[in-house]
């Protein structure tokens, strides 16, 4: 499914490739918090590398990417933490109408066109669409409702999210 507005198509070109040790979807941690010990790198294409200027001044980044191995889109899914189905937009499942994912990762360092990071919950070879800095002043929300996630205990989430079953 391709996003359209008044019949228009939107085409995105990758700005780089994400490299990680994660090659098997079912063994890849779900969410960066459960991949804190996994490092990765984003290899940025030369035509956009100038856009990295000053990025090393941030501790965390949003990596926005294309779920290139997500499979067919579905509107109802059973998320990894529950035995109950939910609408796709009430989950972070990859089988979305537009296969766009994001991860908040810790930036370790920049070496030229390569960003090294922790929190690699992303499959190796994933096309990188965009990078945005995490800014606590704008992005931190102290109190929020977490929907069905509030009913999942942390021990279960950690075990399932880290794929340690």
C-alpha positions in Angstrom: 0.0 0.0 0.0 1.4 3.4 -1.0 0.4 6.6 0.8 -1.5 9.0 -1.4 -3.1 12.4 -1.0 -5.4 13.5 -3.7 -3.9 10.8 -5.9 -0.3 11.8 -5.3 2.3 9.2 -4.5 5.1 9.9 -2.0 8.5 8.4 -2.8 11.3 8.3 -0.3 14.9 7.6 -1.0 17.1 6.1 1.7 19.8 8.4 3.1 21.8 5.4 4.3 21.9 1.8 5.4 21.6 0.5 9.0 24.1 -2.2 9.9 23.6 -4.5 12.9 24.2 -8.0 14.1 20.5 -8.7 13.8 19.8 -10.9 10.7 16.9 -13.0 11.9 13.7 -11.2 12.6 12.4 -13.6 15.2 15.7 -13.2 17.2 15.9 -9.5 16.9 15.1 -7.6 20.1 11.9 -5.6 20.0 12.4 -1.9 20.9 15.7 -0.3 21.7 15.2 -0.6 25.5 15.6 -4.4 25.2 18.6 -4.0 22.9 20.6 -1.7 25.1 23.7 -4.0 24.8 23.5 -4.2 21.0 25.5 -1.8 18.9 24.9 -0.9 15.3 25.9 1.7 12.8 24.2 3.9 10.2 26.3 4.3 7.1 25.2 7.6 5.5 25.3 8.1 1.7 27.8 10.6 0.5 25.2 12.9 -1.1 23.6 13.7 2.3 26.6 13.4 4.6 26.9 17.2 5.0 23.6 17.0 6.8 25.3 15.3 9.7 27.1 18.5 10.8 26.8 18.9 14.6 24.9 15.6 15.1 27.6 14.3 17.5 26.5 17.0 20.0 23.4 14.9 20.8 23.3 11.9 23.0 20.3 10.2 21.3 18.8 10.1 17.9 15.6 9.0 16.2 16.4 6.7 13.3 13.5 6.5 10.9 13.6 3.6 8.5 11.7 1.4 6.1 10.7 -2.1 7.4 12.1 -3.8 4.3 11.3 -7.3 5.5 7.9 -6.6 7.2 5.6 -8.7 5.0 2.1 -7.9 3.9 0.4 -5.0 5.8 -2.3 -6.0 8.3 -4.8 -3.8 10.2 -5.3 -6.2 13.1 -2.2 -7.8 14.8 -1.3 -9.6 18.0 1.6 -7.8 19.5 4.5 -9.7 21.1 3.5 -8.7 24.6 -0.1 -9.9 24.5 -2.4 -12.8 23.4 -5.0 -10.3 22.4 -5.3 -8.7 19.0 -5.2 -4.9 18.5 -5.4 -2.4 15.6 -2.1 -1.9 13.9 -2.1 1.8 15.0 -2.3 0.8 18.7 0.9 -1.3 18.3 4.4 -0.9 16.9 4.2 -4.0 14.7 6.1 -3.7 11.4 3.3 -4.9 9.1 1.9 -1.4 8.7 0.1 0.2 5.7 3.3 2.3 5.3 6.2 0.2 6.5 7.9 3.0 8.5 9.7 2.3 11.7 11.7 4.3 14.2 14.0 3.7 17.1 15.5 6.1 19.6 19.1 5.1 19.9 22.1 6.3 21.9 24.7 7.9 19.7 28.2 6.5 20.7 30.2 8.5 18.1 30.4 9.7 14.6 33.3 8.8 12.3 32.9 10.6 9.0 29.7 9.3 7.3 29.1 6.6 9.9 27.1 6.9 13.1 27.8 4.3 15.8 24.9 3.7 18.2 23.5 1.5 21.0 20.0 0.1 21.1 20.1 -1.8 17.8 16.7 -3.4 17.5 16.8 -3.0 13.7 17.6 -5.7 11.1 20.8 -5.5 9.2 20.5 -3.9 5.8 17.5 -1.7 6.8 17.2 1.4 4.6 17.5 4.6 6.6 15.0 7.3 5.7 15.8 10.1 8.1 17.6 11.0 11.3 16.3 13.4 13.9 17.9 14.4 17.2 16.1 13.4 20.5 15.6 16.6 22.4 14.3 16.2 25.9 12.9 19.7 26.0 10.5 18.8 23.2 10.3 15.0 23.3 10.1 14.0 27.0 6.6 13.4 28.3 6.6 12.8 32.1 3.2 11.3 32.4 1.3 9.5 29.6 -1.3 6.8 29.1 0.2 3.7 27.5 -3.0 1.9 26.5 -2.9 -1.9 26.7 0.8 -1.8 27.5 0.0 -0.6 31.1 -1.3 -4.1 31.8 2.0 -5.8 30.9 4.4 -6.4 33.7 8.1 -5.3 33.2 9.5 -8.8 33.7 7.4 -10.2 30.9 8.1 -7.3 28.6 11.8 -7.6 29.2 11.8 -11.3 28.5 9.7 -11.2 25.4 11.2 -7.9 24.1 14.7 -9.2 24.4 13.6 -12.4 22.6 14.9 -14.5 25.5 12.2 -17.1 25.5 
